[in-house]
Structures are given as structure tokens and as C-alpha cells.
Amino acid sequence: MRDNHNKNLWAALWPSPDIIRGAGLAWLLACPAAQADAFRIPYQGAAGAGQGEAFTAQADDASALYYNPAGLTQLSGVHSSVGASFVGGGVDFTSPTGSQAHSDFGGEFGFPTPSNYYLVAKLSDLGISALGPLTVGLGLTSPYGLATRWDGPTPFSSIITRARLPMLSIKPTLAYAANDMLSLGFGLDIYTFAGFIGAGGYESRSLQPGGLVSNELNGDGTVVGYNGSLLFTPLRSAEGKPLLNVGLVYRTGERLGLSGNYLANGISVAKSKSTLVLPEIVSGGIAGWPIRDRLHEWKLEYDMEFVNWSTVQTFDIALSNGTLTSVPQHWHSIYTASVGTEFKWLDASVLPAWDIALRAGFNHANSPIPHDTLSPQLADSSWNALALGLGLNCKDKGRFFGLVECGDASNKPFTANSMGLDIAFQTFFYEPRQIAGNLQPSVDGRYKTTVFVGSLNFNLSY
């Protein structure tokens, strides 16, 4: 009864039911940014990315605003950081009959690139002492969404050939040092679509007997979540630097209500309403420094995350003409694990007035998407990722790559006292996935994913 009802609804909108069904799936899933952990993009700073995302307990640069806001109390003065990640690779598909296809992220590298910007200030260092040891910050990140593009005709071309879904998170944040052992953080996560990084909604393309069909669900939506965090430091060196840190972060799950227009080939069909579900996340980590003295620092860290994808069970699109499309998802919650290390030379003799950090890490994440509801928009599978990173921080009277003076020890207002560059490279090794018995039979086949991510952050402190 329900199937017949849905078929009538499909036909009321478009001759092919697969178009709308594909649109419903793609709206939710159109972003194989890393292709495990569903459509979340975990790399939001090159220092963390270079350690396989094991940064929750270290959290000692401006990207702590994302990884663990309580860690911002470790910073002095004003810090800013701007960065981007360049995602390459794609998915190779082989159907049960042997036909093959390949997807990428919309080009040689995914566009728009996942980017981040952080600005952090310790108020007491700005002469504002009435609020105590309070640090404030503002971040802009892209934690969800990217794009996918399948080349040539595929068995599922009537469902999708291309899709994109850009998102932005705005993160106003406060961090407070309760004492030498405990810092607390609180912030907002304002999720929205941003026109300046792409269309404010979802766009897909599919191949039909009559040719290429473009479908759009253009709309706007904003939702406000929050995050709470702590950093516990039970052991410090004689100089007051942490030797043992424990970090914990909680981020709420949210439902992003969207309303706009459903368009086919640029012609408005109806007003649309739908909901994009974002998961609740709990992150924890422990970091220790076996070596931390005047010349060297060596850190080891282990992190775990719980990502509550089980809230994604169905996806509905309601149109103003009375049509309701419901697509089952049946996702499940997952855990991720990260191990990372950093070895740092302070005032390195080979490069005076520079700190040099070498980083490495490992990350594992499972896929929350079952076989029967996997979609070519997000050919998700479990991964093991290896990461390498390099950190360069120029200070005092050093010169940034011989071009400009890095810092001014006199601490004059609005004069930078250090400049830094963080670089990371990650290789994701995916488990090939054989899909059989999918709700869309044309999706059945073997998916093999390859992804490389290069991250870069430029840092300034005042």
C-alpha cells in the first residue's frame, strides 16, 4: 500500500521515480569528503591532522577551538590561524556484470576545499582583567559536506552523476582556567549553508532517457548547537608546562531544518521542507610528554570518539503539493580511535629562532552506513589512515623563510611575535566494500576508495 502510494507521488513530480529518490538520498549524503564516518570532515587543523587527529588532549594552538576549546587557556596574547585541506582521490566501482566507473570530488581536488579560520585572545593579556583568566575565540570551519562526481554512464546514472552540499560552522567560544589543573570551555556551533562557498542547498545531476537532468533543492537553514569541554592537567614540569593532559569534549547533535524550492531543470516544481541530521559527538584523549625541557619536547597521545550516527534512520522530503518522500537510512553509531606523536626542537641549532616539530599519527574509523542503504553519493567504508606532519614556528628576530622578520621581542601593540606554518599529509586506506541486496539494485557492486588529504595552516601570534 505504502509502495503504491509512493509511486503515485513520484509520478506526480517527474516521470522517473529514481530522480526524486536519488535527490532525497543525495541531499543527505552528497559529500564523500573522507568517505568514512559518513559525511563528517574531521581534519580541521594541520597540527592535529599531522598526528592522525590525536589532538584533543594537547590542544595547544588556535585550532583547539575545534579540537578542545578548554585548551585555549594554554595560549597567551592573540593567536590567529587560517588553513585549508586539499582532498584528492576517488572511488572505483565495478558492477556485478563487470562494468566500471570512477568518481572524484568534483575535480582534481575537492571544491570547495574544507577550510578553517581561528581567532583567539586571552583577555588579561589585552588589559581586560575584570573577567579573570578568560579566553575568547571565534572559529569558522567546514565540518560537514563537500562534493562528488561520477564520470560517464554508470548503472546508477538515473540516481546520480554529480552532487554537492557545502556547509559552514560558526563557533563563538569561551575558555576559563579554573585553576592550574582544570580548564573549562563552552561554545556554540552555528551550522548553516553559505552562498560564498557554493549554492545554499543541494544540487544533483542524473542521466535519464531524454538526456541530462538537473535537480535542485535550493533552500536555507541554520541551527545552533553547543559544545562543552575540559582539560585536566595533573602533572606539570618545573617550568609549568603540562606533562600529562586529559581532554574531554561533548558536542550536541542537531537537526538542521531546511525549507526552499524543489527545481527540475531550473523550473520550480514545489516548495520543499526537509531535515538534515548532524550527530552527537563525544571525544576524549590523554597526552603525555616523556620529554619536555628547554631544548626538546616529545608528546604521545591516544584519543577516542563516539559519533552517534544512529539518529539518522530515515530521510524525508515534504513538498507543498502534498507529496512526501521517505527514504530509509538505518545508520548506526561508531567509535573512532587515533594515536599521534609530536617531537619538537626548540630554538633548533640548525635553524636559529625557529621551533621545528615532526608529527605522525594513525586513525581508524568505521562506516555507520549498512549495505542495504549505502548510496553512490557516499560510497562509505571503514578506513585506516596514516599521517605525517611538519610544524615550523619562527619567532624573535628570525626571518620567515628569509622574507620578513617573524617577531618583535618588544611586544609592541599589533606587532606579531611569531609566525608559523603547519603542514600535514594523510593517506586513507579503505576496506573494499562489496554491496549486495541494496534497496536500489543498480547500486550493487564493489566499491574501492582511495583518498589523500594535504592540510596547511598559517599561524600568527601577537
N, C-alpha and C positions, 0 to 999 in steps of 0.2 A: 504494500500500500504506500509506504513511505517512498520506495524507489520510483513508483509510477508518478507520485506527486512531484518528486524532484525532476523527473524527466520533463514533465509539463512546464516546470519553472524554467529549466534550461532553454527549452524551445521558445518560451515567451521572450527570451532575451536575444538569442542568437541561434542560428541553425545547428551549430555543433555544441553539444553539452560539454565537451572536453575543454573548450575555451574558458568558460566560467570556472569549471573545476580547477583547471590549471591556474587561473588567476587567483582563486582562493588560496591554493597552496603557496603560490609564489609570493603573495603579499606577506605571508608569514615567514617564508623560508628563503627569500631571494638574497642570500649573502654568504656564499662559501668563502668567507674571509680566511678561515684557517681550516675549516671542514672537520672539526671535532668540537665537542662542547657546543654543538648546534651552531647558532649564528652569533655567538659571543666572540668578541675580539679581545683577548687577554693582554696583549702586549701594548702597554701604554707609557713606556719609557725605556730608553735604550739600556740604562743601568740594570733594570730588572730583567729585560729581555735577554741580556747577555749572560744572565745567571739562570736561565730556564724559568723565569718568573718567580724565583725564590727570593723575594724582597720584602715580604710582609713584616718580618722582624727587624730587618736592617733599616729600611725606610728613612734614609738619611740624606736625601736630596729633595728637590722640589716635587718630583714625581710621587713622593709619599702622599701627596694629596689624593692620588688614586689608590696606591697600594696599601697604605695605612696612615690616615690623616693624623693620628696621635703622634706619629714620628716627626711631624713638622716642628715640634718643640725642640728638636735637636739642632735646628738651624738658627743662625744669628743673622741680624740685619734683614736685607731684602734679597730674595732669590727669584729668578725667572728662568723658565726653560721652554723651548719650543722644539717640537720634534715631529717626525713622520715615520711611517713604516711602509716599505715597498714590497708588495706581495706578488710573487710570481709562481708559475706552475700551472696546474690544472688537473683535470680528471680525464682518464681514458676509459671509454665504455665499450664493452663487447657484448652484443646481444646473444641469446641462445642459438640463433641461426648463423652467427659469425660476423655480422655487420659491425663496423666500428665507428666510433665518433670521439671527438675531443672537445673539452670545454676549457676556457680560460676565464680570467676575471675582468673581461671587457677590453683587454689589450695585453701588451707585453707585461705590464704591471696593472694591478687593480686600480681603478679610478672611480670615485675619489679615494685617495690614499688615506688609511687610518692615521689621524693626526692628533696631536695634543699640544696644549699650552697651559703652563702653570705660572702663577704669580703668588708669592708668599712673603709675608712681612711679620717680623717679631715686633710687636707694638712698643715694648720697652726700649728697643734699640732706635725707635723713631721718636723717643721722648714722651711717649704716652704710657705712663706707669700706673694710672689710676685703676686699670683693669687687671693689674697683676701680670703674671707670666703667661700672657695670651698671645697666640699666633693666629693670624688670619690669612686666608688664601682664597683664590678663585682659579678654577680649572675649566678647561674646555677639552673634552675628549670625544672619541667616536667608538664607544664600547660595543656597538651592535651595527651590523649592516655593511654591505659592500655591493658586489655585482657578480653576475655570471653570464657567460655567452657560449652557446653550443654552436660549433661550425657545421655547416651543411645539413642535409636532411638526416634525421635520426628516427628510430621507431616511435619516439615520444615527441616528435616535432609539433603534433597537434596540441600538445600540452604546453611546451615551452621551447623557445630557441634563445631567448635573452630576457633578463630581468635585472632590476636594480632597486635598491631600497636604502637611501642614505639616512643616517640618524646622527644626532648630536646630543651630548650630555653637558649641561652647565652645572658646575659644582662649587657653590659658595661653602666655605669650610672654616671651622674654628677648632683650635687645639689648645689645651690648657695643661700646664705642668703642675700637677697637684703637689708633688714633692720630687726629690731626686730619684725616686724609684718608679713613680707612676705618672704617666701622661694619658690624657683622655682627648678624644676627638669626636666631633659631631659635624655633619654636613648634610646638605641637600643634594639630591640627584634629580635634576630637571631634564627629563627626556623630551626631545622634540624633533620634528623634521625641519631641516634648514635649506632654504632655497639656494643659498650661496654655495652649497656643496652638492647640489643636484635638485631634481624636482621634489616638491614637498609631498611625496607619496610614493606609490608603486607604479611601475610601468613594465609591461611584458610584451613579448612578440611571440607569435606562433605561426606555423605554416598550415594552411588549410587548402582544400582542393582548388579554391579560387585564387590562391596566392598568399602573400604575406599579410597577416592580420596583426594590428597593434591594438592592445588593450591597456587602458589606464584606469587606475583607481586613485585619482588625484584627491588629496584632502589634507587636512592639517589636524594635528593633535598634540597635546602637551600634557604630561603628567609629572607630578612631583613626588619623589620618594625620599628616603633619608638613609644615612649610614651612621653607625656608631662604632668607635674603635678605642683600643687601649694599647699602650706599650709599657711593659713591666721590665725594669732593669734592676735585678737583684745584685748584680756584681759589676763593679767599675774598677778601672785602673787607678794608679796613684794620681794620674793627670785628670781623672774624672771622666774618661772615655768609657763607653759601655764595653764590658767583656762578655756579658750574657744578656740577651734580649728575648722577650716573649711578646708576640704581637697577636692581636685578635681583632677581626673586623666583621661587622654584620651589615649587610645591605638588604633593604626590603625588596620584595618582589612587587611589581606594579602591573596594572592593566591600562594600556595606552588606548583610550577611546578615540576612534578616528571617524570623521564624517567628511564627506566630499561628494565627488561625482564619479560615476562609472561611465567610461567612454569606450567606444569601439570604433577604431579607425578615425578617431578625432571627433566623433559625433556623440553627444551626450545621450545616454540611454536612460539613466535614472540617478537620483540621489542615492548615496551609499552610506552605510554605517557598519563598522566592524571594530574589533578589539585585537590589539597586539599584546601578547602576554610576555612580560620580562620576568626572569626567575629571581627568587630569593637566593642570596649567596652568603655563606659563612666561610671566612678564611682564617687560618691560624698558622703561625710559624714560630720556630725557635732558631736563634742565631747565636753562635759563639765565636769568639776571637782567640784562638790558641796563641797568636802573636799580636800584640798591639803596643808598640813602643814608639820612640821618636822617629825611627827610620823606616819601620815596616809595619804593615797591618795585614793579617790573614783571617778571613772570615769563612765559616761554614754555616749553611742554613738548610733547614728542611721545612717545607710548607705543605699544607693540605687545604683543599677547598671542597665544600659541599655546595652543589648547584642544584636547586630544586626545580628541575625542568618538568616534574610530574604535574605541574599546574597547566601544562599545555596538553589538553585532552581532545578538544575539537576546535575548529576554526569556522566562524560563521560570518557570512556577508548578508546583510539585510538591505534590500533596495526599496525605494519609495513606491514602486508599483506592486508591492506585496510579495515579491519574490524573496525567499530565504534559502540560502545555500549553506549547508553544514558539511564540513569535511573532517572526518576523524583523524586524530594525530596520535594519541596514546603514548606520548613521550614518558620517560622515566627519569628519576633523579640520578645524578652521578657524583663521583668523587674524582678530584684531580690531585696529583702529587708532584712536587718539584723538589729538586736538590740543586743547590748552587754554591759557588765559592767565588771569592774575590781576594786577590793578593795585590797589595798596594805598596809602591815605593814612594816615600815622602821626601820631597826635595832630592830627587834622584840625581846622583853624581853625573850620569851621562847626559842629563838634561836639567841644568840648574834652574831653580824657581818653578819647577813643574812637579806635580804628583802624577804618577803613572799607575794605572790599575789594569790588571789582567783578570778576565772573568770567564767562567764556564758553568754550564748547568745542564740539567736533564729534566724533562717534563713529560708526564703521562696523563692522557685524558681519554675517557671512554665516550662513545657516542650515546646520546639519550634517545635516538630515533630507532624504532623497531623496523624489521624488514618490511612489514606489510604497509607501512605508511611512509617509507623513505621516498623522497622526490628528487628528480634530476636537478631541481633548483638548489638542493642542498644534499649532495651525494656524500653524506656524512659517514665517517668510520672512526674507529679508535686510532690514536696516534701515540708514537714515542718521538720526542723532539730533542735534538742536541743543539746546544747554544754555545757560542763563543762571543766574547765582548772585550772592548778596549775602552778605557777611560783616561782622558788627558785633561789635567786641570792646571792652568797657567796662572801664577799669582805674583804678588810683589812687583819686582822690576823686570820680570820676564817678558818676552815678546811672543805674541800669539802667532806661531808659525813665521816668525820674523817680520810680521807686518805691523802690528800695533802693540803698544805697551799693555800688558794684561791688567795690572793693578796699581793702585796708588796707596802706599802704606800710611799716608797721612789721613786717610778716611774722610776726605772732603765730601760734602754732600753731592749726591748724584754722580759720584765717581766710582766706577767699578773697581773692586779689589781682587776679582778673579774672573777668568773666562775659562770655560771648559767645553769639551766635546766628548760625547759618549757614542760609541758605535757598537752594534750588535748584529750577529748573523745567526739565523736559526734554520735548521733543516728538519722537516717533519717527515717521519717515516710512518706511512699509513698501512694498516692492515687491509689488504684487498678484500672487497666485500661482494659476495655472490648473493644477489637478490632473487628470490623465487616466491611466488604467491602474493605479489604486491596487489593492492586494491586496484591499481592501474596496470594491467598485464603488460603494456608496452614498456614499462619501467624495468621489468625483469631483465637481469643480465649481470655482468661482472663490472665493478667499478674499481679502478685503481688510481689513487690520488698521489700527486707529487706537489709539495709546496715548499717554497723558500721565502724567507722573510728577512729583509735587511732593515734595521732601525737606526735612526740618527737623532740625537738631541744636542742642541747648542744651549749652553748654560751661562748665566751671568749672575754674579752676586755683588751686592753693594754694601 
